[in-house]
Amino acid sequence: MNIKKLIAGFALILSFPVLAQKNSAKNKLVLYSYQPFGCDNKGYFDPSKYKKEQIDGTYKLLYPLSWSPFSSLVIFNPVKFDMVRKNNPQLLQQVEKEYQARKKELTNLNIIDLPVWKKKYAEAIQLLDNEYLLRKETLMAYADPKSLRNSKFYNTCKETIDAIISDDQQKMYAYWKNTFEEKYKDNPQAKETFDKKWNDERKNDFALIDLINIFNTCANHSFRNTIEDDDILFKAFDKIFVKLKRNCDEP
């Protein structure tokens, strides 16, 4: 036997355990903990497929960054209505600041390089832009209701916007009344509340408040994912892990 071939053979055999150890180390599963919806999830992923930073970015895209970045804007009475109109420029500046901060967070994300997450990322950018535009339009409508004439959501919420911007005040009142009577026809308490607004000296402001809220809800529903869509994405996220242990709080 050729001595060189014999040495080469021994070297090849000796290299097998080293290669096996390297592959074993490379494929050792890594723990990743995350807490969606009151659950304590422990997933184990293959580091040869994903980096922790990618999973972090994908999870943020799916859960923490899916919530609106904008401060609460709930108006149901003329006092808050007056405050929003008075402070409109400052509130618009705050919206701009909140938008830019979230845009920066999204831009800096490192996500898993798969079509499902690239699509989700594009949707997250579009969602943010729609939320931003709607928040600005709503704030401007409180200061100048006729500004909704140029709303991006005009075709989606045409009836409500037409009532808000109408020069015929009685048309606005009729739409307001018809909408609430239909919605609360079986709710005597809600009807009593509406009647108080109808007979209040600030009836016009109450009408605008309610109709702008209806517009906001209508526009919001036009660009948000359904619960079913979100459920599909969470299932896709769970599939990142080779093993997954889920511990959820009792309802």
C-alpha positions as CSV (number, residue, x, y, z in Angstrom):
1,M,0.0,0.0,0.0
2,N,1.2,3.5,-0.9
3,I,2.3,5.2,2.4
4,K,1.0,8.6,1.2
5,K,-2.5,7.2,0.5
6,L,-2.4,5.4,3.9
7,I,-1.6,8.7,5.7
8,A,-4.2,10.6,3.7
9,G,-6.8,8.0,4.6
10,F,-6.0,8.3,8.3
11,A,-6.2,12.1,8.1
12,L,-9.6,11.9,6.4
13,I,-10.9,9.5,9.1
14,L,-9.6,11.7,11.9
15,S,-11.3,14.8,10.4
16,F,-14.8,13.2,10.6
17,P,-15.2,13.8,14.4
18,V,-14.0,17.4,14.0
19,L,-16.5,18.1,11.2
20,A,-19.2,16.4,13.1
21,Q,-18.5,18.6,16.1
22,K,-18.5,21.7,14.0
23,N,-21.8,20.8,12.4
24,S,-23.3,19.9,15.8
25,A,-22.2,23.2,17.2
26,K,-23.6,25.0,14.2
27,N,-27.0,23.3,14.3
28,K,-27.4,23.6,18.1
29,L,-30.8,25.1,18.7
30,V,-30.9,28.6,20.4
31,L,-33.7,29.7,22.8
32,Y,-35.8,32.7,21.8
33,S,-38.5,33.9,24.3
34,Y,-41.4,36.1,23.3
35,Q,-44.7,37.1,24.9
36,P,-47.6,37.6,22.6
37,F,-51.2,38.0,23.9
38,G,-50.4,37.0,27.5
39,C,-48.5,33.9,26.6
40,D,-44.9,33.1,27.5
41,N,-43.5,31.4,24.4
42,K,-40.1,29.7,24.3
43,G,-39.0,28.9,20.8
44,Y,-35.8,27.1,19.7
45,F,-34.4,28.1,16.4
46,D,-31.6,26.9,14.1
47,P,-28.9,29.6,14.1
48,S,-27.6,28.3,10.7
49,K,-31.0,29.5,9.2
50,Y,-31.7,32.7,11.1
51,K,-30.0,35.3,13.2
52,K,-31.5,36.5,16.5
53,E,-31.5,40.1,15.2
54,Q,-33.7,38.9,12.2
55,I,-36.2,37.2,14.5
56,D,-36.2,40.3,16.8
57,G,-37.0,42.5,13.8
58,T,-39.7,40.2,12.5
59,Y,-41.3,39.9,15.9
60,K,-41.4,43.7,16.3
61,L,-42.9,44.1,12.9
62,L,-45.6,41.5,13.8
63,Y,-46.5,42.6,17.3
64,P,-45.1,45.7,19.1
65,L,-44.9,47.8,15.9
66,S,-48.4,46.8,14.7
67,W,-49.9,49.1,17.3
68,S,-50.6,52.7,16.4
69,P,-47.8,55.1,17.3
70,F,-50.1,58.0,17.6
71,S,-51.3,59.5,20.9
72,S,-55.0,58.9,21.8
73,L,-57.4,61.3,20.2
74,V,-60.9,60.6,21.6
75,I,-63.4,63.5,21.4
76,F,-67.0,63.2,22.7
77,N,-67.8,66.6,24.1
78,P,-67.4,70.3,23.2
79,V,-64.8,71.0,25.8
80,K,-62.3,68.6,24.2
81,F,-63.5,69.8,20.8
82,D,-62.5,73.4,21.7
83,M,-59.2,72.2,23.1
84,V,-58.3,70.4,19.9
85,R,-59.3,73.3,17.7
86,K,-57.3,75.7,19.8
87,N,-54.2,73.6,19.9
88,N,-54.4,72.3,16.3
89,P,-51.0,73.4,15.1
90,Q,-49.2,71.9,18.1
91,L,-51.2,68.6,17.7
92,L,-50.3,68.4,14.1
93,Q,-46.6,68.9,15.0
94,Q,-46.9,66.0,17.5
95,V,-48.4,63.8,14.9
96,E,-45.4,64.5,12.6
97,K,-43.0,63.7,15.4
98,E,-44.7,60.4,16.2
99,Y,-44.8,59.5,12.5
100,Q,-41.1,60.1,11.9
101,A,-40.2,58.1,15.1
102,R,-42.1,55.1,13.9
103,K,-40.9,55.4,10.3
104,K,-37.3,55.3,11.7
105,E,-38.1,52.2,13.7
106,L,-39.5,50.4,10.7
107,T,-36.6,51.5,8.4
108,N,-34.0,50.2,10.8
109,L,-35.6,46.7,11.2
110,N,-33.6,43.6,10.2
111,I,-36.2,41.0,9.2
112,I,-36.1,37.4,8.0
113,D,-35.5,37.3,4.3
114,L,-38.7,35.5,3.2
115,P,-41.6,36.7,1.0
116,V,-44.2,36.6,3.8
117,W,-42.2,39.0,5.9
118,K,-41.2,41.3,3.0
119,K,-44.9,41.6,2.2
120,K,-45.7,42.3,5.9
121,Y,-43.0,44.9,6.0
122,A,-44.4,46.7,2.9
123,E,-47.9,46.5,4.5
124,A,-46.6,48.0,7.8
125,I,-45.1,51.0,5.9
126,Q,-48.4,51.5,4.1
127,L,-50.4,51.1,7.3
128,L,-48.3,53.7,9.0
129,D,-48.7,56.2,6.1
130,N,-52.5,55.7,6.1
131,E,-52.7,56.1,9.9
132,Y,-50.6,59.3,9.6
133,L,-52.7,60.7,6.8
134,L,-56.0,59.9,8.6
135,R,-54.8,61.4,11.9
136,K,-53.8,64.6,10.1
137,E,-57.1,64.8,8.2
138,T,-59.1,64.2,11.4
139,L,-57.3,66.9,13.3
140,M,-57.7,69.4,10.4
141,A,-61.4,68.5,10.2
142,Y,-62.0,69.5,13.8
143,A,-60.5,72.9,12.9
144,D,-62.0,73.1,9.4
145,P,-64.6,70.5,8.6
146,K,-64.7,71.4,4.9
147,S,-61.0,70.3,4.6
148,L,-62.4,66.8,4.3
149,R,-63.5,67.7,0.8
150,N,-59.9,66.7,-0.3
151,S,-59.7,63.6,1.9
152,K,-58.0,60.5,0.5
153,F,-60.8,58.5,2.0
154,Y,-63.6,60.6,0.3
155,N,-64.8,57.8,-1.9
156,T,-64.7,55.3,0.9
157,C,-66.7,57.4,3.4
158,K,-68.5,59.7,0.9
159,E,-71.9,59.9,2.6
160,T,-70.4,60.9,6.0
161,I,-68.0,63.4,4.4
162,D,-70.8,64.9,2.3
163,A,-72.9,65.5,5.4
164,I,-69.9,67.1,7.2
165,I,-69.0,69.5,4.5
166,S,-72.5,70.4,3.3
167,D,-73.5,74.0,3.2
168,D,-77.0,72.9,4.2
169,Q,-76.9,72.5,8.0
170,Q,-80.2,70.6,8.0
171,K,-78.7,68.0,5.7
172,M,-75.9,67.4,8.2
173,Y,-78.5,67.2,11.1
174,A,-80.7,64.7,9.1
175,Y,-77.7,62.4,8.3
176,W,-76.5,62.6,11.9
177,K,-80.0,61.8,13.3
178,N,-80.7,59.0,10.8
179,T,-77.3,57.3,11.5
180,F,-77.7,57.3,15.2
181,E,-81.4,56.3,15.2
182,E,-80.5,53.3,13.1
183,K,-77.6,52.3,15.2
184,Y,-79.3,52.8,18.6
185,K,-82.9,52.1,17.8
186,D,-83.0,49.3,20.4
187,N,-81.0,51.2,23.0
188,P,-83.2,53.7,25.0
189,Q,-80.3,55.0,27.1
190,A,-78.3,55.8,23.9
191,K,-81.3,57.5,22.4
192,E,-81.7,59.6,25.6
193,T,-78.1,60.7,25.3
194,F,-78.6,61.6,21.6
195,D,-81.7,63.6,22.4
196,K,-79.7,65.7,24.9
197,K,-77.2,66.5,22.2
198,W,-79.9,67.3,19.8
199,N,-81.5,69.8,22.1
200,D,-78.2,71.3,23.4
201,E,-77.2,74.8,22.6
202,R,-74.0,73.4,21.0
203,K,-76.0,71.0,18.8
204,N,-73.8,71.9,15.8
205,D,-70.6,71.0,17.6
206,F,-72.1,67.7,18.9
207,A,-73.1,66.8,15.3
208,L,-69.6,67.5,14.0
209,I,-67.9,65.6,16.8
210,D,-70.1,62.5,16.1
211,L,-69.8,62.7,12.4
212,I,-66.0,63.2,12.4
213,N,-65.8,60.1,14.7
214,I,-67.9,58.1,12.2
215,F,-65.6,59.3,9.4
216,N,-62.5,58.3,11.3
217,T,-63.9,54.8,12.1
218,C,-65.0,54.3,8.4
219,A,-61.6,55.3,7.1
220,N,-59.7,53.2,9.7
221,H,-61.6,50.1,8.8
222,S,-60.7,50.5,5.1
223,F,-57.0,49.9,5.5
224,R,-56.5,47.6,8.5
225,N,-55.8,43.8,8.4
226,T,-58.5,41.4,9.5
227,I,-58.0,39.3,12.6
228,E,-57.7,36.3,10.3
229,D,-54.8,37.9,8.4
230,D,-52.9,38.5,11.7
231,D,-53.6,35.0,12.9
232,I,-52.0,33.6,9.7
233,L,-48.9,35.7,10.3
234,F,-48.5,34.6,13.9
235,K,-48.7,31.0,12.8
236,A,-46.0,31.7,10.2
237,F,-43.8,33.2,13.0
238,D,-44.2,30.2,15.2
239,K,-42.9,28.0,12.3
240,I,-39.6,29.8,12.5
241,F,-38.8,27.6,15.5
242,V,-37.9,23.9,15.4
243,K,-39.4,23.5,18.9
244,L,-41.9,25.7,20.6
245,K,-43.2,25.6,24.2
246,R,-46.2,27.9,24.9
247,N,-47.4,28.8,28.4
248,C,-50.5,31.0,28.4
249,D,-52.3,32.6,31.3
250,E,-55.7,31.2,32.2
251,P,-58.5,33.5,30.9
